[in-house]
Amino acid sequence: MKPATVERRAFSPAEIAARNNFGEATVWRQIRAGRLVAQKLGRRTFVTLENEKAWLDSMPRIVTASTDARAA
């Protein structure tokens, strides 16, 4: 019998950077600025999936002529 897979819900700053194609330094800057919520457990820092999604959703949108046309 195959063991059940467990969905990960938290990632290190390095993993968040790799998952989103950002540099790790960028992720740490976002954490220090308070734009990306991170948590600590002992010496480990981690970001939950919910906080990663909120951070990505909070980034400014780029408005182009084609996106303006769709909104009209």
C-alpha positions as a Python dict, from the first residue, in 0.01 Angstrom:
ca = {
    (1, 'M'): (0, 0, 0),
    (2, 'K'): (136, 340, -102),
    (3, 'P'): (172, 597, 178),
    (4, 'A'): (-51, 904, 155),
    (5, 'T'): (118, 1213, 19),
    (6, 'V'): (121, 1520, 238),
    (7, 'E'): (80, 1860, 81),
    (8, 'R'): (340, 2104, 211),
    (9, 'R'): (194, 2425, 345),
    (10, 'A'): (512, 2614, 441),
    (11, 'F'): (840, 2687, 268),
    (12, 'S'): (1174, 2846, 351),
    (13, 'P'): (1260, 3186, 200),
    (14, 'A'): (1498, 3008, -41),
    (15, 'E'): (1215, 2777, -154),
    (16, 'I'): (976, 3072, -195),
    (17, 'A'): (1237, 3242, -413),
    (18, 'A'): (1284, 2931, -627),
    (19, 'R'): (907, 2865, -655),
    (20, 'N'): (849, 3216, -790),
    (21, 'N'): (1171, 3275, -986),
    (22, 'F'): (1290, 3557, -756),
    (23, 'G'): (1628, 3597, -596),
    (24, 'E'): (1651, 3490, -233),
    (25, 'A'): (1774, 3838, -136),
    (26, 'T'): (1454, 3985, -285),
    (27, 'V'): (1242, 3753, -71),
    (28, 'W'): (1434, 3849, 244),
    (29, 'R'): (1395, 4220, 159),
    (30, 'Q'): (1020, 4171, 122),
    (31, 'I'): (1007, 3994, 459),
    (32, 'R'): (1208, 4270, 631),
    (33, 'A'): (985, 4538, 474),
    (34, 'G'): (675, 4360, 607),
    (35, 'R'): (529, 4295, 262),
    (36, 'L'): (577, 3917, 286),
    (37, 'V'): (469, 3767, 617),
    (38, 'A'): (711, 3507, 750),
    (39, 'Q'): (705, 3311, 1073),
    (40, 'K'): (968, 3158, 1299),
    (41, 'L'): (985, 2821, 1467),
    (42, 'G'): (1305, 2804, 1664),
    (43, 'R'): (1578, 2914, 1426),
    (44, 'R'): (1379, 2832, 1112),
    (45, 'T'): (1199, 3098, 910),
    (46, 'F'): (911, 2990, 691),
    (47, 'V'): (634, 3134, 474),
    (48, 'T'): (293, 2965, 456),
    (49, 'L'): (114, 2907, 127),
    (50, 'E'): (-155, 3154, 234),
    (51, 'N'): (103, 3427, 301),
    (52, 'E'): (283, 3353, -25),
    (53, 'K'): (-45, 3389, -218),
    (54, 'A'): (-140, 3711, -35),
    (55, 'W'): (203, 3857, -112),
    (56, 'L'): (181, 3769, -481),
    (57, 'D'): (-177, 3901, -503),
    (58, 'S'): (-71, 4230, -340),
    (59, 'M'): (184, 4313, -609),
    (60, 'P'): (90, 4600, -840),
    (61, 'R'): (-81, 4509, -1163),
    (62, 'I'): (57, 4625, -1497),
    (63, 'V'): (-205, 4807, -1699),
    (64, 'T'): (-160, 4794, -2075),
    (65, 'A'): (-374, 4904, -2368),
    (66, 'S'): (-500, 4547, -2413),
    (67, 'T'): (-604, 4515, -2046),
    (68, 'D'): (-773, 4857, -2064),
    (69, 'A'): (-972, 4743, -2369),
    (70, 'R'): (-1099, 4433, -2185),
    (71, 'A'): (-1215, 4644, -1892),
    (72, 'A'): (-1421, 4874, -2115),
}
